[in-house]
């Protein structure tokens, strides 16, 4: 009964947020009029809702889901709650590659996906090489921040090379933004996300053994090096697929797993993954709604809202979860068996 009520509350909450997203703006559309507007064959309201707000909502959902799931894969794969895209060079590397491609005007096939994937892999690889031998999450945090700072320098150099008319657009992109999303923006992303989500489901069974540590995972017959490489590769693909159209929407991959860890700490990998995807989608969509309305008609970068909320809320949740580490480890062992 509780699960049914919780599911109903989630569905109703999602429907309410979707109605607010689709109805807010100019022209405003009341929730009870949305079905008629969506089903209409013409008119300004129909065009604005179906051609601008619907694809923007879908991109927000997909971006949040991909980042939340990527955060889970990174944190479980490296057994570190600070292993998030922003601190492993994944987001910065992908954004730097896309920005450099835009500034130079290079004719790259499958842009911006291919540059984003390449940059994400390079950024993550640099961080993993740098943290070899590091002890403790604090060391990983500092080293990852250093790699991120170096990649941010490339981003600033790319911005400096652009003309004054292009700098505002590029800066907004580098802060993470869903402004200007249309079906043309969303359509090229879908095939990459289908592949990325399918690959994520395929590597989920590896997370349970990896969370137990290399020795325990090896005792269960898992090749830890190959398994971790597969998990990290899928996380890079998830991040790169959404950085291209939305920019580096920050710290969603940190907050989503912390929320799920508090609400369902003993869940199996698939429910945890679904929870992280859903939590990430909710964070991005709500943040985008605030970005559109707080200083209306000026739109703020959605990445600023997600970073401000996720760093504070995720840090509080992480500190609250630490006293329960022993119980969580025992539950993980049971799930893995």
N, C-alpha and C positions, 0 to 999 in steps of 0.2 A: 504493500500500500504506500509506504514512504517513497519507494522508487518511482511509483506511478505519479505521485503528487510532485516529486522533484522534476520528473520529465515534463509534466504539464506546466510547471512554473517556468522551466527553461524555454519551452515552446512559446508560451505567452509572452515572456520577456523578449525573446527574439523577434516575435511578430510586432511588438510595440516599438522596439528600436528600429526595425525596418520601416515601419509606418512613419516614424519621426524623420528618418533619413530621406525617404522618398518624398515626404510632404513639406520639408523645411526648405525655405529659400524663396526666390522670386521666379515664378509665381508660387505662392503657398497653396498647398492642397491639403484639405482636411482629411483625416484618416478614413472617414466613412465614404469619401468621394474617390479614394484611390482605385477601387475596382472598376468604377466607371471610366476613370481617366486612362487606366491601363488598357481597357478594352475598347477605347475609342479608336477611330480611324484617322483622326486628324486633330488639329488645334494646337495652340502653343503649349498648353499644359501637357498634352500627350507627348509631344516631341521632347520637351524638357525632361519629363520623367523617364520615358523609355530610352531616349538616346544619350542622356547625360547621367541622370541619377541612378538608374538601374545598373549600368556597367560600373559606375563608381562604387556602388554598394558591393557588387560582386568582386571587384578587385580588392576592396578592403577586406572582405571575408577571406578570399584566397591568400592575400598577403599575410594576414594575421594567422591563418591556419598553418601556412608553410613555415613562418618564423617560430610559432609555438612548437611545432613538431620538430623543427631543426634544433631548437634549444633543448628539447628532451633527448634527442639523439646525441648531441654533444656532451651534455651533462652526464648521461648514463655511460656513454662510450668512454669518457675520460675519467669517470668517477669523481667529478669535481663540479659543485654547484655554480662555480664561477666560469665554467667553460661555456661561454655564450658567444654568438657570432661577433659581437662588438669587441670582445676581448681576445679573440683568436685570429683576428685579421680577416675573417671571412667577409663580413659586410663591407669593411673599408677597402679590401682588395677588389671586391666586385664593383663597388662604386667608383674606385679609382680607374679601373680598366674601362668602364663605360664612359666616364668623363673624358679620359684621354682620347678615346675613339671619337667622341663628339667634337672635341676641340680640334683634333688633327684632321678630321674629315676623312679618316681612313675607310676604304671600302672593305669592310669586314663582313664575311658571310654570316647569316643568321644573327645579325646584330639586333638588339643589344644582348641576346642570350649568350652567344659564344664568348664575347669579351667578359661578360659578368661571370660565367663559369670559370674561365681561365683566371681571372683576378681572384675569385674566391679560393680556388685551389692553391694558387701561389701564396696568397696571404695566409691561409691556414697552414700550408707547408712551412713557411718561414717561422711561424710561431711555434709549431711543433718541434722544429729543429732547435729553436732557441731555448725551449723549456726542458730539453733532455737533461736529466740530472737534477732539475729543480725540485725542491722539497717543500711541500705544503701549498695550500691554495693561495696564500699571500704572494709567494714567489711567482706562481703562474700568473696571478693578476698583474704584478708589476711588469713582467716580461711581455705579456700580451698587450698591456697598455703601451709599452715602448714600441712594439711592432705597429700597433694601431696609430701611434703618433707619426711614425715614419710614413705610413700610407696616407695619413691625413695631409702630410706635407706635399705629397704628390697631388692630392686633390686641390690644395691651395694653389699649387703651381699651375694646374689646369685652369682654375678659375682666373688667375692672373693673365693667362694667355688669351682669354676671350675678350671680345669687344664689350663696351659698356652696356649695350643693349641686350647682350646675351648673358651677362653676369648674373642678373637677377633671376633668370630662369634656371641657370645652372646651380646657383646657391640654393634655391628652393628645392630643386631635385636632390641635392646632396644632403639636405635636412630631412628628406622623406616627405613626399606630397602625393596626393591623389588628384590634385587639381588638373582639369582638362582631360580626364579619363573619358574615352568613348569606346564603342565596340571595336573600333580599329586598334585601340590600345590593348584591349583585353584579348582579342582573338589569337594573336601570335603566342600569348603566354600559356594558353590552355593545353596544347600538346606537351610542352615541357613539364607543366605541373602534373598532368596525368601520369607521365613517366616517373616523376619524382615521388608522387604519393604512392604509386604502386611499388616502387623500390623501397620506400620507407616501410610499408607493410611487410615486405619480404625480409627486411633486416630486423624487424621487431623481436623475433625469437632470440636474437643474439644479445639483447640488452640485459636479460635476467642473469645469464652467466657472467657477462662483463661487469655488472655491478658488484659481483662477489669478489672481484680481484683476479689478477692473472693466474695465480696458482690454483685457485678453486675452479676457474674456468677451464684451465688446462686439464685438471683432474676429471672434469666432465667431458673431455674429449674435444674441446673447442680450440681451434688455432687462433689464439688471441690476436696476434699481429694482423692476420688477414681479416678477422672479424672486425677489429677496430678500424682498419682502413676502409672497409665496406661501409660501416656506419658513418664515418666522417665524410666519405665521398658523397653519400646520399644527403647528408646535412648541407654540404656545400652546394649541391644541385638545388635543393629546396630554397636556400637563400638566394642563389644567383637567379633563379627563375623569376623572383618577385622584385629583386633590386633593379632589374632593367626598367620596368614600367613605373615602379613606385618609389625608387630610391631606397636608401638605407633607413627604413623605419626602425628606430632604435629601441633596444632592450625588451622587445616583446618576447624574445626567446629566453630571457631571464625570468620574467614575471610568470608566464604561463605555467611552466613546470612547478614553480613554487606554489601557485594556487592549487594545482591538482594534487601536489604532495600533501597539502594540508587537508583538503577535502576528502581525498581517497588515497591514503598513504599505502595501502596494501593491495591496490588494484593490479591486475595482470597487465602485461605490456600493451595489448590492444585497447582496453578501456583507458589506460593512462594516455596513450597516444591520441585517442579520440578526444579526451578531456583537454589535453594541451592544445590541440588544434582548435577546439571550440573556444577555449579561454583566450587564445591568441586572436581569433577572429573577433570576439566580443571587444577586446581591448582596442583593436585598430578601428573598428567601426564606430565605437563610442568616441574615441579620440578624434576621429575625422569629423564627426558631428559637432563636437566642441570647437574644433579648428575652424569650421565654417560659420559658427554662430556667435562665438564670444566677442569678436570685433567686427561683426557684419556691417558693411559689405566686404571688408578685408578678410581674406582667407589666410590663416596661419599654417605653417608646415605641420603636418600631423606628427612627424617624428619628434618635434619638441614636446608635444603632450605625452606621447608614449614614454619618452625618456624620463620626463619629470615624475610621472606616476610610477613607472615600473621600477626605477632605481630605489625610490623610497619604500614603496609597498613591498617589492621583492626582498629588499634588505630586511625589513621587519619580519616578514614571513620566514626568511631563512634563519634569522636569529631565534625565532620562536620554535622552529623545527629541530634545532640542534639538540636540546635535551632528550628528544625522542629518537636519537640516532640508533641506539642499541636495539630498540624495539623494531625500528624500520629494517635494520639489517637482518634480524631474525625472520621478519615477514618476507623479505626478498629471497632468503634462502628457501623458504617454503614455496614461494612462487616458482623459483627456478627448478625445484624438484617436481 
